[in-house]
């Protein structure tokens, strides 16, 4: 698809104490990338945010085996911090992330590459809420919470994308730098939602991909605490909104 040997896409995999599934997740991704001839254009960046188990040991073993895998460690816990580090240090034309549990079907990496052929597109984000999306194994409480959260985002912040929380997002590296200069302050899970909100406010060209997504019943996300944090962050963005050009 791409003849160049430069890194077109750098996919960060944020991890925290993932010794039990890091190796299998990375190896599944590498197998897919090889099968689809997406190497060496794709790099995988294991972004470790404060693990205290054997995650680092397993990550360094993977780096020694695979030339397109790198490891970055942030001593402080925070997905947003890990992604800021991984994307900020990247030499890829595009940067993005997937979860290590591969909740979003890995086949959609190929869809991302297809979208990247359109030079007008600046952000690619997966959505579980489009008509063509497929969601499996999800508890009703999480489905209601997700739909409610995204409706609040749309009403409170005047945005149009459908799914701010899906763990499958990609952005041109130059546009990531641009947004960081403008200010993306959250250092936790809300980081990518804030990035997407401000990308729309600043009129970046966002493309939503319908995805096949399978819920991880072993997820460590505490729904109640997460909702409270997200509502607080949405309120903060409401106060910031007047400083941004909006596409409404």
N, C-alpha and C positions, 0 to 999 in steps of 0.2 A: 504493500500500500504506500509506504514511504521509502524511497531509496536511500535517503540520508542516514548516516550512522550516528548523527547527533541525537541527543535525548529529546524526543518530542513530548513525551508525557512522563512526569514523575509522580507516582502514586504513593502517598504517605499512608502507612497503616499505624494509627495511634494505638499504643498498647499500655496496659497497666496490669502487672501480674498475670501475664498470659502464657506462662510456661507450658501449660497443658495443650494449647491449641495453636501456638505461634507457628511451629514447624509445619503442621499440616496445612494451615491456611496459606502460608507463603509458597509451599511446594505446589499446591493446587493452582495458585496464580501463575507460577512459572510454567507449569505444564500447559496451561491454557495459552499463555503468551507465545510459547514455542510452537504449539499446534497452529495458531493463527498467524504465525510469522510476524509477530509484533515485537520481536527482539532484533537488534539492541535498541530499538527506539523507545522502549519503556524501561524505566527504572523503578524499583520498589524501595521505599525508604521506611524502615521500621523506626517509628517515632515513639520512644519510650518515655513516658511521663511519670517517673518516680517509682518504678517497680522495685519491689524488695525480695522477690522470689528469684528463680533462675532464668527469668526472661532474658536478661542481658547475655548470659552464657549461651543460651540457645540462639539468640540473634547473631552473636559473633561467629558461631559455628556456621550459620547460613551465609554470612558474609564471606567466609573462607571458601565456601563451596560454589557460590553463584556470583558471577562478576557483575550482575545487574542489581544486586542487593546491597544497600548500605544501612548503617545503624547510627542513630543519633539518640543521645540521652539527655533528658532534661530532669534534673534532680527533683524539681517541684512538681507535684501532681497537678494536672490540668490538660485536657485534650487541646484546648485552644493554644496553650503555651507550646505544646509539642508540635502542632501544625504550623504555628508561626516560625518555629525554629526550622522545621523540615522544609517548608516552602521558601523561607528566607535564604536558606543555604543552597537551594537547588539551582542547577544550571539548565533545567528543562524549559522548553518553550511554554508548556502548560504544566500546572501543578494541581493536585487534587487529593482526594482520600477515599478509602474504603475501610470498612470495619473488618477486623481479623476473622470474625465469624462468617464472613461472606454472606451476610443476610441479603444483600443485594446480589442477584445472580451475576456471576463473573462474566457471563456472556455479554453483558452490557458494556464492557470495556471496548469491545469491537464497535459497538454503536457510538461510543464517544469518539473513537478515531474517525468514524465516518462523518460525524458532525464537525470535527475539526477541519475538514476539507473546506468548509465555508469560512472564509477569512473574516466575515462580518460578525460571527458569533464570538463573544468574549467570555461567557460563563455558561457552563453546562451543569444542570442539576437534575438528579433523579426525583421522580415523584411517584408515590404510592397511591395518589388520589386522582389520577387521570382515568378516563374511561377505559383506556387500553392497559392499565396497570393490573397486576395480579398479586394479591396479598394472601399468604398462606400461614396457618398455624397461629393466628393472632388472637389474643384474649379480647373479649368485648370491651373491657375497661380501657385497655390501651388503644383500641380503635376509636372509642368515643373521645378519649383524651387527645389523641392526635388530631382528629377532625376539629375538635373544639379549639385546640391551640392554634391551628392554622386559620380558623375563622376569626379568632381574636386578632391574629397578626394582620389579616386583611382589613378588618374594620378599624383597628386602632392605629395602624401605621400606613394605610393607604397603598398596600402593595397588591400585586396581581398573581404572583407565582402561587402554586397550590400546596406545596409541601416544603416547609422550611426545615424540617427535622430529619429528612431522609439522609442516611450516611453515605451519600454518593454525590460528591460535588467536585467540579473542576473549573479552573479559571486560568486565563492567560497570565503568565508570570508577570508581565508588565502591568497588567491591570490589578493584580494582587498588590504590587508595590504601590500603585496609585491609591488603592483603598486604604492601605496601611498608613500612608501619608495623611489621608483625610481623617483617620482614626477609627480603628475597630478594637474596642477596649476589652471585650469579654475574653477570659482566658480558659473558660471551661467549655461545656457542651454547646452553649448558646453561641459560641464564636462563629460557627459557619452560618447560623441563621442571621446574625448581625451582619456578616459579610454580604449575604444575599440581599438583605433589606437595603443596605447602603449602595450596593451595586445597582439596584433598581432605582433608588432615589437619584443616583448620578447618571441614570439613563444608559447604563451598559446594556449590551444586547444579550439577553438571557434566553437560553434554550432549555426547555424542560423535556426530559426523556421519561416516558412511562416505563416502569421497571417491574420485574418479577422479584418479589421480596418475601422472605420467609422469616417469621418472627423467631427470635432466640428466646426460648422459655427460661434459659439460664441467665438472662440479662441481669446485670448488677445495678441497673438504673432504678433508683427508688422513686416511684412515680409521684408520690405526694410532695417530697422535697424538691423534685425537679420542676413540677408545676409551679410551686411557690417561687423558685428562683427565676423561672422564665417570665412569670408575670411581673416580677420586679424589674427585669431587664427590658421588657416591653414598655413599662412606664418610663424608664430612662430614655429609651429611644423616642418616645413621644415628645419628651422635652428637647431632644436634639433635632427633631425633624425640621424645625424652622430654618436650620442652618444648611439644609441640602436642597438642591434643585430636585423637583419631584416630577415623575411622569405619571400623572393621575388623570 
